[in-house]
Amino acid sequence: MIFLLYIVVMTDVTRIKTPARAKEAVKIKAPIVEALKRAYENPTYQFHIPGHTKGNGTLPDFRKLVGKKALALDTTDEFDGLGTLHPATGPIKEAQELAAQAFGAKRTFFLLNGSTAGNLALAMGLTKKGQRILTNRNCHRSVLTGMIISGAEPVWLIPERFEEWGIWGNVTPESVEEQLRRNNDISMVWITNPTYEGVVSDIKSISAVCKKYNVPLIVDEAHACLWNFNKHLPTSALKLGADAVVHSLHKTGGSMSQSSMLHIAENSMLDVEAVEKALKLLHTTSPSIMLLASLDAARANLDSPRGRKQLSRAVENAKFLRREIDNMEHIHQLKPDFGYMTDITKVFIKADGLSGKRLESILEIDFNIEVESASDAGLLVLSNIGNSRNDIKYLVDCLYKIDKTNYSDICYLEKKKHMPMLTPVIKMSLQDSFYAPKERIEKTQAIGRIAAEVIAECPPGIAILLPGELITEEHLPYLQDYEYIEVIK
Ligand SMILES: Cc1ncc(COP(=O)(O)O)c(C=O)c1O
């Protein structure tokens, strides 16, 4: 019976029809998905959380919207033979092991609360008060929140900036080596790769530098969980000598929002137990089995012929979009070979005479298209595994229409800055200033004061100001949405 269910689930996951491909499909297991299916097909009388009990105790309109089945499946670990997350047992443990195999890791932890939880756990488990961590200024705020928790301090790497496109470049091995040579108290290197817009750093060389100086390397690969599954994409840091890597499967890998993975590399020198303990403290004690199953399903899909086909299509769609944009007169794409290695599926677009925000609003209002994000300079389109060729053709058609129409900009949007590109002046430690007595003052009065809060606009969550940093006039264009700012008293 269990074997039969297993085959049914496999077929669902891969939608393989021919006998030859069916053989390959049998290899793709999804233990949490299978356990959840068994639980659904063998319902019990429930006297436990969640108290909506299969959706009966919620608003009928909501139940209708998301579907009765979704709510019947919504439960937490421990029940119905689904295993537990902390410690990992049963199908959850098995699913994490399969993910480790698929991504090429020694250990993989499933994360709720996104890669944010992974970064927090790495900082909390592996760094201590006063330790200095070399990281890029355009790191995600979760890396810094982790340091606020542990008391570690960032030493900044400031990557090159491309003002014309309003984006950051990569982190060079030379800049990492220079900092390690200058500061012999740096205890870890933590690099974001790729950047939000897909700019890739030379992790192999950075890892060699880290090994030379005997410091571990963590790579925040939140935007790159697909790389292991397509040879046209860059190589994952797990294969290039990093010690730990976080992946937001929910961003591009096909799992549900909030679900991510943290991988510890095969030859990692990190204290895995310390990371595991931190994860246990940081995680909810009622993990959503739906989110965990969606991670299991995403890995199984990516690792299947169907998933690989979807990913090849995403790459081909991105190439098609880029080719078509190259035929347009006033719309441009940041070419994948603009001087850096890039992830081809992330397409950065700009239009002559229009801010990225304005282009975004035209796409949204006139054409019902939503893109990943927009800045002064341009906007970011993701060619996803879930997008069809028709989706991309529609986008291309709309871009052609915009290219041929005389759209004008709107000044209030033009004046707002979205990408923080300032070199910080640090006056106090992150943790000390976060917990110091503070006051809220008007933004215009804040110049010359020391920030007491994390100001990082999402997406992509890169810091404009951090606790302990001097607020200068240069910050004001980035702070238009803020009337008041918290400063140190
Ligand atoms: C580089 C980077 N790391 C970590 C995160 C946090 O990821 P999550 O949203 O999965 O918590 C993000 C989110 O945008 C990010 O851009």
The ligand as an SDF file (V2000), in Angstrom:
LIG
                    3D

 16 16  0  0  0  0  0  0  0  0999 V2000
   20.7230   38.3180   -0.3040 C   0  0  0  0  0  0  0  0  0  0  0  0
   19.5490   37.9730    0.5480 C   0  0  0  0  0  0  0  0  0  0  0  0
   19.7420   37.2020    1.6350 N   0  0  0  0  0  0  0  0  0  0  0  0
   18.7360   36.8620    2.4560 C   0  0  0  0  0  0  0  0  0  0  0  0
   17.4660   37.2970    2.1980 C   0  0  0  0  0  0  0  0  0  0  0  0
   16.3630   36.8980    3.1350 C   0  0  0  0  0  0  0  0  0  0  0  0
   15.6180   35.9500    2.4870 O   0  0  0  0  0  0  0  0  0  0  0  0
   14.1560   35.5220    2.9520 P   0  0  0  0  0  0  0  0  0  0  0  0
   13.2150   36.4900    2.3140 O   0  0  0  0  0  0  0  0  0  0  0  0
   14.0560   34.1410    2.3860 O   0  0  0  0  0  0  0  0  0  0  0  0
   14.1140   35.5640    4.4240 O   0  0  0  0  0  0  0  0  0  0  0  0
   17.1980   38.0990    1.0760 C   0  0  0  0  0  0  0  0  0  0  0  0
   15.8480   38.5760    0.8010 C   0  0  0  0  0  0  0  0  0  0  0  0
   15.5530   39.2940   -0.1100 O   0  0  0  0  0  0  0  0  0  0  0  0
   18.2740   38.4700    0.2440 C   0  0  0  0  0  0  0  0  0  0  0  0
   18.0940   39.2710   -0.8100 O   0  0  0  0  0  0  0  0  0  0  0  0
  1  2  1  0
  2  3  1  0
  2 15  2  0
  3  4  2  0
  4  5  1  0
  5  6  1  0
  5 12  2  0
  6  7  1  0
  7  8  1  0
  8  9  2  0
  8 10  1  0
  8 11  1  0
 12 13  1  0
 12 15  1  0
 13 14  2  0
 15 16  1  0
M  END
$$$$
